[in-house]
Amino acid sequence: MVISRIFEYPLIFQNLDLESGRMLDVGCCGSKLPIELASLGYEVYGIDVNDYPLTHPNFIFIKQDVINSTFLGSF
């Protein structure tokens, strides 16, 4: 886990709308957050230049550079 994620997790969970929705995690490798959010019922998209080792039915991973991504235009 990247040290900065230690501070992100509490902030994210404190500010979540309890209803399900869509989430985007840019640079998701090294984080279990997308899977945790997917497990809570959120539709989660992750984008990173590295492979993401975990899967979940509510998680869609895109291996791509966010700078050159065409995906973000449709989010």
N, C-alpha and C positions, 0 to 999 in steps of 0.2 A: 504494500500500500504506500502510495506517495504521501509524505507528511502533510501536504496541504489538504488532502482529503479528510484528515482528522477534523479540521475546522469546517469543511463543507458539509459533512453529514448532519451534524446537529442543526445547522442553519437551514438545510433543505427540509429536514423532517419537521422543523418548527413552522415552516411556512407553506407546507403542502396543503392544498385544498383536499379535504377528505373525500371528495368525489373523484372518481377515476377520470383520466384525461390522457393527453399525449405529452410525452417528455422527450427531450433531446439531450443526449450526453455527448459533447464534443471532446474527443481525446479520452475515450472511455477505457482504454487498456490499462490494466493495473488497478481497476476499480470493480468492486462487486455491486456498486450502487445500481447500475441498470437492472441487474437480476433482482435485487431487493425491491425496486420500484415495480418491476414487472410482476413480482409475486404479490404485491399489494393491489394488483388489478390495473395498473397504468399500462398504456400502450407506449412502449419505450423504443426509441431509435438511438443507436450508438454509431458514431463515426470516428474512425481512427485509421492511421496509415499502417498500424500493426494489427496482427490477428487478435481476435478476442476469443479466449478459450471456452467461455461458458455459453450455454443456450437456454432459452426459455420460450414457451409459446407466445408470450406477449412482448418479446424482444426481437427487434430486427437490427442486425449489424451490417453496416456498409463499410467495407475496407476501401478508404479513399482519403485523399488529402482534402481537408475542409476548404482550403483556399481555392481549389479547382473543382469543387463539388457542384454538380448540377442538381443534386438531391435537395439542397437547402432551399432552392427556389420553389419547391413543391411542398415544403413543410408549413 
